[in-house]
Amino acid sequence: MSRRGPIAVLAGLALVGAAACSSGGDQPVAAGVTTTEAPTTSAGESTTTTAAPTPTWPLTGIETADPAAGRPAVAVKLDNHPDARPHTGINDADLVYELKVEGITRLAAIFHSTDANPVGPIRSARSSDINLLANLARPLLLWSGGNPGVTDMVTRAASVNGLVDVSHSVGNAHYFRGSDRAAPHNLYANMSDIRAEFTPGDATPPVALFTYRKAGEASSGDATPGVTIDFGNNVLVDYVWDPARSCFARYQVDYNHPRGSSAFVDSTGTQACPANVVVMNIEYGISSADANSPEAVTVGQGDGLVLSDGKAVPIRWKRDLPISVPTITDAAGNPVGLTPGKTWVALPEAADAPIHPMDAGTAQSLLAGG
């Protein structure tokens, strides 16, 4: 089977979209907007009215009447080196992806319902980002650095409306170095200022990437105290169900943070504790931009796990195209609904058998010491 590069796929999809919009007939509907047709009646017929769906923030499933729900998403590449902790603004993200780079992990934090001012520390883009972010309806991408190959990939993705490039070199007036730590782990940006200057006039909001349970709808799965995710190279991430906060508290072990003091807190001291954790076991190839860099394969299918409402559900995930949202189903093929709220998506390598159930004693110890 032949494989097309992420830019070629995006360019082809852009051409298909342009042809569809110029083919006449019905007018296109903006991304993220739900419409219903008014019922037609003839004389003597009764009229039925269908209630409009309640608007939600697409990346959290939380109801809103805020007109800001129509704005685009902002994706920020965040350093996750041990010396980069604690992060600033990360707990304002609706969605956070975690994926492997060279010996550590890197984060792609997606902001839509709330901006972070400032946010950081910001680091380089990777070839993995092109497909990873392609289903977010042209997000603004904040990043800094990158080899010439990755820089060219980001530039080409922007040229086919896959994203809006707001790198440090493009939006440098809104980036700054902090004095609390050494470079390169000290670059931050003011997100609201970047939105004001770089949001395109034709920007659209992201679509929902996951299905969320409605009020009163029961969650599926079995009760779990937590799990450990092994990203390789001794990078261990724990998620522990915290019933007091109704979320999964995050812990990360590294050389600055042994397990007993590994609570993943931001610069205000608040621990990351998402309502949902989606673990999608994926393959990693070699980046076409750098032979020393892994490239996440996020288009395809595989297995994994969903943590939500204190329960764990083994899943199958499937994503057909870069612009496709993933389908998440249980063993019977039923969609798995998430709790409305924030979500972290872990992308470990499937070959590492990365998911390890946690016993209740370990979970309680982490909660007590974190």
C-alpha positions as CSV (number, residue, x, y, z in Angstrom):
1,M,0.0,0.0,0.0
2,S,1.4,3.4,-1.0
3,R,1.7,6.1,1.6
4,R,1.1,9.8,0.9
5,G,2.8,12.4,2.9
6,P,0.6,14.6,5.2
7,I,1.0,17.7,3.0
8,A,0.0,15.8,-0.1
9,V,-3.1,14.5,1.6
10,L,-4.0,18.0,2.9
11,A,-3.5,19.6,-0.5
12,G,-5.8,16.9,-2.1
13,L,-8.5,17.4,0.4
14,A,-8.3,21.2,-0.1
15,L,-8.9,20.7,-3.8
16,V,-11.8,18.4,-3.2
17,G,-13.4,20.9,-0.8
18,A,-13.0,23.7,-3.3
19,A,-14.6,21.6,-6.0
20,A,-17.5,20.8,-3.7
21,C,-18.1,24.5,-2.8
22,S,-18.1,25.5,-6.5
23,S,-20.5,22.8,-7.8
24,G,-23.6,24.8,-7.3
25,G,-26.7,23.6,-5.4
26,D,-27.0,24.1,-1.7
27,Q,-24.9,26.7,0.0
28,P,-22.1,25.4,2.3
29,V,-22.6,25.5,6.0
30,A,-19.9,26.8,8.3
31,A,-17.9,24.2,10.3
32,G,-19.2,23.6,13.8
33,V,-22.7,25.1,13.0
34,T,-25.8,22.8,13.3
35,T,-28.8,23.8,11.2
36,T,-32.3,22.4,11.0
37,E,-34.7,22.9,8.2
38,A,-38.1,24.4,9.1
39,P,-41.0,21.9,8.4
40,T,-43.2,22.6,5.4
41,T,-47.0,22.4,5.7
42,S,-49.9,22.7,3.3
43,A,-53.3,24.1,4.1
44,G,-55.0,22.3,7.0
45,E,-51.9,20.6,8.2
46,S,-50.6,21.1,11.7
47,T,-47.1,22.6,12.2
48,T,-44.5,20.8,14.4
49,T,-41.6,22.6,15.9
50,T,-38.3,20.9,16.6
51,A,-36.2,22.4,19.4
52,A,-32.8,23.6,18.3
53,P,-29.9,21.6,19.8
54,T,-28.3,23.3,22.8
55,P,-25.0,24.9,21.7
56,T,-21.8,23.5,23.3
57,W,-18.1,24.1,23.3
58,P,-17.1,21.5,20.7
59,L,-13.9,20.4,22.4
60,T,-15.5,19.9,25.9
61,G,-19.2,19.2,25.3
62,I,-20.1,21.8,27.9
63,E,-23.2,23.9,27.1
64,T,-22.6,27.6,26.3
65,A,-24.3,30.7,24.9
66,D,-21.0,32.5,24.5
67,P,-20.5,33.8,20.9
68,A,-16.8,33.0,21.3
69,A,-17.7,29.4,20.6
70,G,-17.6,30.5,16.9
71,R,-13.9,31.4,17.0
72,P,-11.0,29.1,15.9
73,A,-9.0,26.9,18.1
74,V,-5.4,27.7,19.1
75,A,-2.9,24.9,19.2
76,V,0.3,25.4,21.3
77,K,3.3,23.1,21.2
78,L,4.5,22.9,24.8
79,D,7.8,21.7,26.1
80,N,7.6,18.7,28.4
81,H,11.3,18.4,29.3
82,P,11.7,17.9,33.1
83,D,13.3,21.4,33.2
84,A,10.2,22.9,31.5
85,R,7.9,22.1,34.5
86,P,5.8,23.6,35.8
87,H,3.8,24.9,32.7
88,T,1.9,28.1,32.5
89,G,-1.7,28.1,31.2
90,I,-1.9,24.3,30.5
91,N,-4.9,23.8,32.7
92,D,-6.9,26.2,30.5
93,A,-6.6,23.9,27.5
94,D,-9.8,22.1,26.4
95,L,-7.7,19.3,25.0
96,V,-4.1,18.2,25.4
97,Y,-2.3,15.6,23.2
98,E,0.8,13.9,24.5
99,L,3.2,12.1,22.1
100,K,6.7,10.8,21.9
101,V,9.7,12.8,20.8
102,E,13.4,12.0,21.4
103,G,13.4,10.2,24.7
104,I,10.7,12.3,26.3
105,T,7.2,13.5,25.4
106,R,5.9,16.7,24.0
107,L,2.5,18.3,24.4
108,A,0.1,19.9,21.9
109,A,-2.4,21.9,24.0
110,I,-5.6,23.0,22.2
111,F,-7.4,26.1,23.5
112,H,-10.9,27.1,22.4
113,S,-13.2,27.9,25.3
114,T,-10.6,29.7,27.4
115,D,-7.4,31.5,26.4
116,A,-4.2,31.4,28.5
117,N,-2.2,34.6,28.9
118,P,0.6,33.8,29.0
119,V,1.1,30.2,27.9
120,G,4.3,28.2,27.8
121,P,7.0,27.1,27.7
122,I,6.7,26.8,23.9
123,R,8.9,24.6,21.8
124,S,9.3,23.3,18.3
125,A,6.7,21.8,15.9
126,R,7.2,18.3,14.6
127,S,6.2,16.4,11.4
128,S,3.6,14.6,13.6
129,D,1.7,17.8,14.1
130,I,0.5,18.2,10.5
131,N,-1.9,15.2,10.5
132,L,-2.6,15.4,14.3
133,L,-4.0,19.0,14.0
134,A,-5.7,18.7,10.6
135,N,-9.2,17.9,12.0
136,L,-9.3,21.2,14.0
137,A,-10.6,23.4,11.2
138,R,-7.5,25.5,10.6
139,P,-6.2,26.2,14.1
140,L,-3.7,28.9,14.9
141,L,-0.4,27.1,15.6
142,L,2.0,28.6,18.2
143,W,5.5,27.0,18.0
144,S,9.1,27.9,18.1
145,G,12.1,26.4,16.2
146,G,12.2,23.3,14.1
147,N,14.5,22.1,11.5
148,P,14.1,23.3,7.9
149,G,12.1,20.2,6.9
150,V,9.5,20.7,9.6
151,T,9.4,24.5,9.0
152,D,8.7,23.7,5.3
153,M,5.9,21.3,6.2
154,V,4.2,23.8,8.5
155,T,4.5,26.5,5.7
156,R,3.0,24.2,3.2
157,A,0.2,23.1,5.5
158,A,-0.7,26.8,6.0
159,S,-0.7,27.3,2.3
160,V,-3.5,24.8,1.9
161,N,-5.4,26.1,4.9
162,G,-4.5,23.2,7.2
163,L,-3.5,25.7,9.9
164,V,-2.5,29.3,10.5
165,D,1.3,29.6,11.2
166,V,2.0,31.8,14.1
167,S,5.5,30.7,15.0
168,H,7.9,32.7,17.1
169,S,9.4,34.1,13.9
170,V,6.0,35.1,12.6
171,G,4.4,36.5,15.7
172,N,7.5,37.5,17.7
173,A,6.0,40.7,19.0
174,H,3.7,38.5,21.2
175,Y,6.4,36.1,22.4
176,F,8.8,36.7,25.3
177,R,11.4,34.9,27.4
178,G,10.7,34.4,31.1
179,S,13.4,35.0,33.7
180,D,12.5,32.1,35.9
181,R,14.5,29.5,34.0
182,A,17.1,29.0,31.3
183,A,16.5,28.9,27.6
184,P,15.2,27.0,25.7
185,H,12.6,26.2,28.4
186,N,11.4,29.8,29.0
187,L,9.5,31.0,25.9
188,Y,6.0,32.2,26.4
189,A,3.2,33.9,24.4
190,N,0.2,36.0,25.0
191,M,-2.6,34.1,23.3
192,S,-5.3,36.8,23.2
193,D,-3.0,39.2,21.5
194,I,-2.1,36.6,18.9
195,R,-5.8,35.8,18.3
196,A,-6.5,39.5,17.8
197,E,-3.8,39.9,15.1
198,F,-3.7,36.6,13.3
199,T,-7.3,35.2,13.3
200,P,-8.4,35.0,9.6
201,G,-11.6,36.7,8.6
202,D,-13.0,33.4,7.4
203,A,-12.0,31.5,10.5
204,T,-14.3,28.7,11.7
205,P,-14.6,26.8,15.0
206,P,-13.4,23.2,15.4
207,V,-15.9,20.4,15.3
208,A,-16.4,18.0,18.2
209,L,-13.7,15.3,18.2
210,F,-15.5,13.0,20.7
211,T,-19.0,12.0,21.8
212,Y,-20.1,13.4,25.1
213,R,-22.7,11.9,27.4
214,K,-25.9,13.9,28.0
215,A,-27.0,14.8,31.5
216,G,-28.3,11.7,33.3
217,E,-26.8,9.3,30.8
218,A,-24.9,6.4,32.5
219,S,-21.2,6.0,31.8
220,S,-19.8,2.7,30.6
221,G,-16.9,0.6,31.8
222,D,-15.5,-0.8,35.0
223,A,-14.4,1.1,38.1
224,T,-10.7,1.8,38.1
225,P,-8.3,3.5,40.6
226,G,-6.1,4.5,37.8
227,V,-3.5,3.5,35.2
228,T,0.1,4.0,34.3
229,I,1.1,4.8,30.7
230,D,4.6,3.8,29.6
231,F,5.9,6.1,26.9
232,G,9.3,4.3,26.8
233,N,12.7,5.6,28.0
234,N,11.5,5.5,31.6
235,V,8.8,8.1,30.9
236,L,5.9,7.1,33.1
237,V,2.6,8.9,33.4
238,D,0.0,8.1,36.0
239,Y,-3.7,9.0,36.0
240,V,-5.5,8.4,39.3
241,W,-9.2,8.8,39.8
242,D,-9.8,11.5,42.4
243,P,-13.4,11.2,43.6
244,A,-13.2,14.5,45.5
245,R,-12.6,16.4,42.2
246,S,-14.3,13.9,39.9
247,C,-11.4,13.8,37.5
248,F,-8.2,11.9,36.8
249,A,-5.2,13.5,38.6
250,R,-2.1,13.4,36.4
251,Y,1.4,12.5,37.7
252,Q,4.6,12.3,35.6
253,V,7.9,10.7,36.7
254,D,11.2,12.3,35.5
255,Y,14.6,13.0,37.0
256,N,13.3,16.1,38.7
257,H,10.1,14.5,40.0
258,P,10.3,11.0,41.6
259,R,7.1,9.2,41.9
260,G,6.4,10.3,45.4
261,S,6.4,14.0,44.3
262,S,5.4,13.6,40.6
263,A,2.1,15.5,40.7
264,F,1.8,17.4,37.4
265,V,1.1,20.9,38.6
266,D,1.0,24.2,36.7
267,S,2.8,27.4,37.7
268,T,-0.1,28.3,40.1
269,G,0.3,24.9,41.9
270,T,-2.9,23.5,40.4
271,Q,-2.6,19.8,39.4
272,A,-3.8,18.8,35.9
273,C,-6.9,16.7,36.5
274,P,-8.9,16.1,33.3
275,A,-12.4,14.7,33.2
276,N,-11.4,12.2,30.6
277,V,-8.2,10.5,29.4
278,V,-8.2,8.9,26.0
279,V,-5.3,6.5,25.4
280,M,-4.9,5.7,21.7
281,N,-2.1,3.2,21.1
282,I,-0.5,4.2,17.8
283,E,2.5,3.4,15.6
284,Y,5.6,5.6,15.2
285,G,7.6,5.9,12.1
286,I,10.7,7.9,11.2
287,S,10.1,11.5,10.5
288,S,10.7,12.5,6.9
289,A,12.0,15.8,8.2
290,D,14.6,14.3,10.7
291,A,15.8,10.7,10.7
292,N,16.4,11.1,14.5
293,S,12.8,12.1,15.2
294,P,9.8,9.8,15.6
295,E,6.7,10.6,13.7
296,A,3.3,9.7,15.2
297,V,0.9,7.8,12.9
298,T,-2.5,9.2,13.9
299,V,-4.4,8.2,10.8
300,G,-5.4,4.5,10.9
301,Q,-6.8,2.4,13.7
302,G,-5.8,0.6,16.8
303,D,-6.8,-0.2,20.4
304,G,-6.6,1.8,23.6
305,L,-8.5,2.8,26.7
306,V,-10.9,5.5,27.8
307,L,-10.9,6.8,31.4
308,S,-14.1,8.7,32.3
309,D,-16.3,9.0,35.4
310,G,-14.0,6.8,37.5
311,K,-14.2,4.0,35.0
312,A,-12.0,2.4,32.3
313,V,-13.3,1.2,28.9
314,P,-11.2,-0.8,26.5
315,I,-11.7,0.8,23.0
316,R,-11.0,0.6,19.3
317,W,-10.2,3.8,17.6
318,K,-10.3,4.6,13.9
319,R,-9.4,7.7,11.9
320,D,-9.7,7.5,8.1
321,L,-8.2,10.8,7.0
322,P,-6.3,13.7,8.5
323,I,-9.4,15.8,8.5
324,S,-11.5,13.0,10.1
325,V,-12.5,12.9,13.7
326,P,-11.7,9.6,15.4
327,T,-14.4,7.1,16.1
328,I,-14.1,5.6,19.6
329,T,-16.0,2.3,20.2
330,D,-16.1,-0.4,22.9
331,A,-15.7,-4.1,22.3
332,A,-19.3,-4.4,21.0
333,G,-18.9,-1.5,18.6
334,N,-20.9,1.0,20.6
335,P,-19.7,4.6,20.7
336,V,-18.0,5.5,24.0
337,G,-19.3,8.8,25.5
338,L,-17.0,11.1,27.5
339,T,-17.9,13.2,30.5
340,P,-18.3,16.9,29.4
341,G,-15.1,18.6,30.3
342,K,-11.4,18.7,29.6
343,T,-9.7,15.7,27.9
344,W,-6.0,14.6,27.7
345,V,-5.2,12.2,24.8
346,A,-2.2,10.0,25.3
347,L,-0.5,8.6,22.2
348,P,2.0,5.9,23.3
349,E,3.5,3.4,21.0
350,A,1.4,0.3,20.6
351,A,4.5,-2.0,20.4
352,D,5.4,-1.1,24.0
353,A,2.2,-2.5,25.5
354,P,2.0,0.8,27.3
355,I,-1.2,0.6,29.5
356,H,-0.8,-0.8,33.0
357,P,-3.7,-1.0,35.5
358,M,-2.9,0.5,38.9
359,D,-3.8,-1.1,42.2
360,A,-5.9,0.8,44.7
361,G,-3.0,1.1,47.2
362,T,-0.7,2.8,44.7
363,A,-3.5,5.2,43.7
364,Q,-4.2,6.2,47.3
365,S,-0.5,6.7,47.9
366,L,-0.2,9.0,45.0
367,L,-3.3,11.0,45.9
368,A,-2.0,11.4,49.5
369,G,1.4,12.5,48.5
370,G,0.6,14.5,45.3
